[in-house]
């Protein structure tokens, strides 16, 4: 009976914890979505010259709302119906969500792909700091050293950026802050007994689409979008719709990766993805200006990102230690003793 009780306890413990495969697949899914949307948004905002990043963000929010609502109606997914307690439960996520969206799109339009991806590395130390403050986590010296390598490489690359754009730098640093805060608070809010991952996504988009639309209309961003001369271009329209769909996928993948792993792992996977985006950006896009110091900084940053990624992911995938009997629920403990 003791062996049966131990097996039952192990099964219960396994049911509560996501498998290695689920952790890796959710991280891989996030990396692919993040990689694709940067390329598509870069084409829309730079190659086609689409002047309205906020309108693009509104399209991504609208796609999220429609896809999740239709899925809920068809009973493919579940999240709670609206009640007056939901805004309180969700705060401050809607503000962080829209800030992350808009600052990310603006910075993408203002910077070359390699510099955008390097400066986005500052999301990692910010996430480390916020997880330490908000979630009370602690990290090893090896991980902290890797973070410093990422930051030093980013500073070297940014300091020798021949295409320096102050507005782009401001927006990308704001994007780093919003991304880090959004990841940490999303992890904190995703209690399955409350909103769950789908509820967080749906109500975030619902609460912020109207204020974002008002901002777009009042700043002239919406008018620029309606007057844009490429709306009859089929390829542009296809890429615009693809960006809206990828926006939903990225939001879902971010929540999924944070749900099964952590906000820190999500930031780490973004760093791995940025390696390929940065080097592709040197060959395509036409807005990267080569300099030796900038290139060295890029490589230091990428090496630090890979080392950091290896340390974090390998530590997360270590086999779990035997369960402490003191932490086993009373009903399971009694079955083990019988």
C-alpha positions as CSV (number, residue, x, y, z in Angstrom):
1,X,0.0,0.0,0.0
2,X,2.9,2.3,0.7
3,X,4.2,1.9,-2.9
4,X,0.7,2.6,-4.2
5,X,0.5,5.7,-2.1
6,X,3.9,6.9,-3.3
7,X,2.8,6.3,-6.9
8,X,-0.4,8.2,-6.3
9,X,1.5,11.1,-4.8
10,X,3.9,11.1,-7.8
11,X,1.0,11.2,-10.2
12,X,-0.6,14.1,-8.4
13,X,2.7,16.0,-8.4
14,X,3.2,15.3,-12.1
15,X,-0.3,16.5,-12.9
16,X,0.4,19.8,-11.2
17,X,3.7,20.4,-13.0
18,X,4.1,20.9,-16.7
19,X,6.2,18.3,-18.5
20,X,9.6,19.2,-20.1
21,X,8.1,18.9,-23.5
22,X,5.3,21.3,-22.8
23,X,7.8,23.9,-21.4
24,X,10.1,23.6,-24.4
25,X,7.3,23.6,-27.0
26,X,5.7,26.7,-25.4
27,X,9.0,28.5,-25.4
28,X,9.7,27.4,-29.0
29,X,6.2,28.6,-30.1
30,X,6.9,32.0,-28.5
31,X,10.3,32.3,-30.2
32,X,8.8,31.5,-33.6
33,X,5.9,34.0,-33.2
34,X,8.2,36.7,-31.9
35,X,10.6,36.2,-34.8
36,X,7.9,36.3,-37.5
37,X,6.1,39.4,-36.2
38,X,9.2,41.5,-36.0
39,X,10.0,40.7,-39.7
40,X,6.4,41.4,-40.9
41,X,6.1,44.6,-38.8
42,X,9.4,45.8,-40.1
43,X,8.3,45.2,-43.7
44,X,5.0,47.1,-43.1
45,X,6.5,50.1,-41.2
46,X,9.8,50.4,-43.1
47,X,9.6,48.8,-46.5
48,X,6.0,49.9,-47.3
49,X,6.3,53.0,-45.1
50,X,3.0,52.5,-43.2
51,X,2.7,55.6,-41.1
52,X,0.4,54.4,-38.3
53,X,1.9,51.9,-35.8
54,X,-1.0,52.6,-33.4
55,X,-3.5,51.5,-36.0
56,X,-1.5,48.3,-36.5
57,X,-1.7,47.7,-32.8
58,X,-5.5,48.3,-32.9
59,X,-5.8,45.7,-35.6
60,X,-3.9,43.2,-33.5
61,X,-6.1,43.9,-30.5
62,X,-9.3,43.5,-32.7
63,X,-8.0,40.1,-34.0
64,X,-7.3,38.9,-30.4
65,X,-10.9,39.9,-29.3
66,X,-12.6,38.2,-32.3
67,X,-10.6,35.0,-32.3
68,X,-11.0,34.5,-28.5
69,X,-14.7,35.4,-28.5
70,X,-15.6,33.1,-31.4
71,X,-13.5,30.3,-29.7
72,X,-15.5,30.8,-26.5
73,X,-18.8,30.8,-28.3
74,X,-17.9,27.5,-29.9
75,X,-16.7,26.1,-26.5
76,X,-13.2,25.6,-27.7
77,X,-11.8,27.6,-24.8
78,X,-13.2,29.0,-21.5
79,X,-12.8,32.2,-19.6
80,X,-15.1,33.9,-17.1
81,X,-17.9,36.3,-18.3
82,X,-17.5,40.0,-17.5
83,X,-18.2,41.3,-14.0
84,X,-17.3,44.5,-12.2
85,X,-14.4,42.8,-10.3
86,X,-12.5,41.9,-13.5
87,X,-10.9,45.4,-14.0
88,X,-9.6,45.3,-10.4
89,X,-8.2,41.8,-10.8
90,X,-6.5,42.7,-14.1
91,X,-5.0,46.1,-13.1
92,X,-2.3,47.3,-14.1
93,X,-2.0,44.8,-17.0
94,X,-4.2,46.8,-19.6
95,X,-2.0,49.8,-19.2
96,X,1.2,47.8,-19.5
97,X,-0.3,45.9,-22.5
98,X,-1.1,48.9,-24.6
99,X,2.2,50.6,-23.6
100,X,4.1,47.5,-24.7
101,X,2.2,47.3,-28.0
102,X,2.6,51.0,-29.0
103,X,6.2,51.5,-27.9
104,X,7.2,48.2,-29.6
105,X,5.7,49.2,-32.9
106,X,7.1,52.7,-32.8
107,X,10.6,51.5,-32.0
108,X,10.5,48.9,-34.8
109,X,9.7,51.7,-37.3
110,X,12.5,53.9,-36.1
111,X,15.5,51.5,-35.7
112,X,17.4,49.0,-37.8
113,X,16.6,45.4,-37.0
114,X,20.1,44.7,-35.4
115,X,19.9,47.7,-33.2
116,X,16.3,47.1,-32.3
117,X,17.1,43.5,-31.2
118,X,20.2,44.6,-29.2
119,X,18.4,47.3,-27.3
120,X,15.6,44.9,-26.6
121,X,18.1,42.9,-24.6
122,X,17.6,45.4,-21.7
123,X,14.3,43.6,-21.1
124,X,16.2,40.8,-19.5
125,X,17.9,42.6,-16.6
126,X,14.7,44.6,-16.1
127,X,12.7,41.3,-15.8
128,X,15.3,40.0,-13.4
129,X,15.0,43.1,-11.2
130,X,11.1,43.1,-11.3
131,X,10.9,39.3,-10.6
132,X,13.2,39.9,-7.6
133,X,11.2,42.8,-6.3
134,X,7.6,41.6,-7.1
135,X,7.9,37.8,-7.0
136,X,10.8,37.5,-4.5
137,X,13.0,35.3,-6.8
138,X,16.7,34.9,-6.5
139,X,19.3,34.2,-9.2
140,X,22.8,32.7,-9.3
141,X,26.0,34.6,-9.9
142,X,26.5,32.9,-13.3
143,X,23.2,34.2,-14.5
144,X,23.9,37.7,-13.2
145,X,27.3,37.7,-15.0
146,X,25.6,36.7,-18.2
147,X,23.2,39.5,-17.8
148,X,26.1,42.0,-17.5
149,X,27.6,40.6,-20.7
150,X,24.4,41.2,-22.5
151,X,24.2,44.8,-21.2
152,X,27.8,45.6,-21.9
153,X,27.5,44.3,-25.5
154,X,24.3,46.3,-26.0
155,X,26.0,49.5,-24.7
156,X,29.0,49.0,-27.0
157,X,26.8,48.4,-30.0
158,X,24.5,51.3,-29.2
159,X,27.4,53.6,-28.5
160,X,28.8,53.1,-32.0
161,X,25.5,53.0,-33.8
162,X,26.0,55.1,-36.9
163,X,22.3,55.4,-37.5
164,X,21.5,56.8,-34.0
165,X,17.9,57.8,-33.6
166,X,17.0,59.4,-30.3
167,X,13.2,58.9,-30.7
168,X,13.8,55.2,-31.6
169,X,16.0,54.7,-28.6
170,X,13.5,56.3,-26.2
171,X,10.7,54.1,-27.6
172,X,12.7,50.9,-27.4
173,X,13.7,51.5,-23.8
174,X,10.1,52.3,-22.9
175,X,9.2,49.0,-24.7
176,X,11.8,47.2,-22.5
177,X,10.2,48.5,-19.4
178,X,6.7,47.7,-20.5
179,X,7.6,44.2,-21.7
180,X,9.4,43.3,-18.4
181,X,6.5,44.6,-16.3
182,X,3.9,43.0,-18.5
183,X,5.6,39.6,-18.3
184,X,6.0,39.7,-14.5
185,X,2.5,40.9,-13.8
186,X,1.0,38.5,-16.4
187,X,2.6,35.6,-14.5
188,X,1.2,37.0,-11.3
189,X,-2.4,37.4,-12.6
190,X,-2.8,34.0,-14.5
191,X,-4.5,32.1,-11.7
192,X,-6.7,29.4,-13.4
193,X,-9.3,30.0,-10.6
194,X,-9.5,33.6,-11.6
195,X,-9.2,34.9,-15.2
196,X,-6.9,32.2,-16.6
197,X,-4.6,32.8,-19.6
198,X,-7.4,33.3,-22.1
199,X,-9.3,35.7,-19.8
200,X,-6.1,37.8,-19.3
201,X,-5.7,38.0,-23.1
202,X,-9.3,38.8,-23.9
203,X,-10.0,41.4,-21.2
204,X,-6.6,43.1,-21.8
205,X,-7.5,43.7,-25.4
206,X,-11.2,44.7,-24.6
207,X,-10.2,47.3,-22.0
208,X,-7.6,49.0,-24.2
209,X,-8.9,48.9,-27.8
210,X,-11.2,51.9,-27.3
211,X,-8.7,54.2,-25.5
212,X,-6.1,53.2,-28.1
213,X,-8.5,54.1,-30.9
214,X,-9.2,57.5,-29.2
215,X,-5.5,58.2,-28.9
216,X,-5.0,57.2,-32.6
217,X,-7.8,59.5,-33.7
218,X,-6.7,62.5,-31.6
219,X,-3.0,62.3,-32.6
220,X,-3.8,62.1,-36.4
221,X,-2.4,58.5,-36.6
222,X,-5.8,57.2,-37.7
223,X,-6.1,59.9,-40.4
224,X,-2.7,59.0,-41.8
225,X,-3.7,55.3,-41.9
226,X,-6.9,56.0,-43.9
227,X,-5.0,58.2,-46.4
228,X,-2.3,55.7,-46.9
229,X,-1.9,54.9,-50.6
230,X,-1.1,51.2,-50.4
231,X,-4.6,49.9,-49.3
232,X,-5.2,48.7,-52.9
233,X,-2.0,46.8,-52.9
234,X,-3.0,43.2,-52.3
235,X,0.5,42.2,-50.9
236,X,0.3,45.0,-48.4
237,X,-3.2,44.1,-47.2
238,X,-2.2,40.5,-46.8
239,X,0.8,41.4,-44.7
240,X,-1.3,43.8,-42.7
241,X,-3.8,41.0,-41.9
242,X,-0.9,38.6,-41.2
243,X,0.5,41.1,-38.7
244,X,-2.9,41.3,-37.0
245,X,-3.1,37.5,-36.7
246,X,0.6,37.2,-35.6
247,X,-0.1,39.9,-33.0
248,X,-2.8,37.6,-31.5
249,X,-0.4,34.6,-31.8
250,X,2.4,36.5,-30.1
251,X,0.2,37.6,-27.2
252,X,-1.1,34.1,-26.8
253,X,2.4,32.6,-27.1
254,X,3.8,35.1,-24.5
255,X,1.1,34.2,-22.0
256,X,1.6,30.4,-22.7
257,X,5.3,30.6,-22.2
258,X,5.0,32.6,-19.0
259,X,2.2,30.2,-17.8
260,X,4.3,27.0,-18.3
261,X,7.7,28.6,-17.5
262,X,8.3,32.1,-16.1
263,X,8.5,35.7,-17.3
264,X,12.3,35.3,-17.1
265,X,12.2,32.3,-19.5
266,X,10.0,34.2,-21.9
267,X,12.6,37.0,-21.9
268,X,15.4,34.5,-22.4
269,X,13.7,32.9,-25.4
270,X,13.3,36.4,-26.9
271,X,17.1,36.7,-26.5
272,X,17.6,33.5,-28.5
273,X,15.2,34.7,-31.2
274,X,17.0,38.0,-31.4
275,X,20.3,36.3,-32.4
276,X,18.8,35.2,-35.8
277,X,16.8,38.4,-36.2
278,X,19.9,40.6,-35.7
279,X,22.0,38.7,-38.2
280,X,19.3,38.5,-40.8
281,X,18.8,42.3,-40.3
282,X,22.4,42.8,-41.4
283,X,21.6,41.2,-44.8
284,X,18.0,42.4,-45.4
285,X,16.1,45.6,-44.6
286,X,18.8,48.0,-46.0
287,X,19.0,50.2,-42.8
288,X,22.0,48.6,-41.0
289,X,25.2,50.6,-41.2
290,X,28.3,48.5,-40.5
291,X,31.0,49.5,-38.1
292,X,33.6,47.3,-36.4
293,X,32.8,48.4,-32.9
294,X,29.1,48.0,-33.5
295,X,29.6,44.5,-34.9
296,X,31.8,43.5,-31.9
297,X,29.2,44.8,-29.5
298,X,26.5,42.9,-31.3
299,X,28.5,39.6,-30.9
300,X,29.3,40.2,-27.2
301,X,25.6,40.8,-26.6
302,X,24.5,37.7,-28.6
303,X,27.1,35.5,-26.8
304,X,25.9,36.7,-23.4
305,X,22.3,36.1,-24.5
306,X,23.1,32.5,-25.5
307,X,25.0,31.8,-22.3
308,X,22.2,33.3,-20.2
309,X,19.7,31.3,-22.1
310,X,21.6,28.0,-21.6
311,X,22.0,28.6,-17.8
312,X,18.3,29.5,-17.3
313,X,16.8,26.8,-19.5
314,X,19.1,24.0,-18.3
315,X,18.3,24.9,-14.6
316,X,14.6,24.8,-15.3
317,X,14.8,21.4,-17.0
318,X,16.7,19.7,-14.2
319,X,14.7,16.7,-12.7
320,X,12.6,17.7,-9.7
321,X,14.0,16.7,-6.3
322,X,12.0,14.1,-4.2
323,X,8.9,15.6,-2.6
324,X,9.3,16.7,1.0
325,X,6.8,14.7,3.1
326,X,6.1,17.9,5.1
327,X,4.7,19.5,2.0
328,X,2.5,16.6,0.9
329,X,-1.3,17.2,1.4
330,X,-2.8,15.3,4.4
331,X,-5.0,13.1,2.3
332,X,-2.1,11.9,0.1
333,X,0.1,11.5,3.2
334,X,-2.4,9.3,4.9
335,X,-2.8,7.1,1.8
336,X,1.0,6.7,1.6
337,X,1.1,5.5,5.3
338,X,-1.7,3.0,4.8
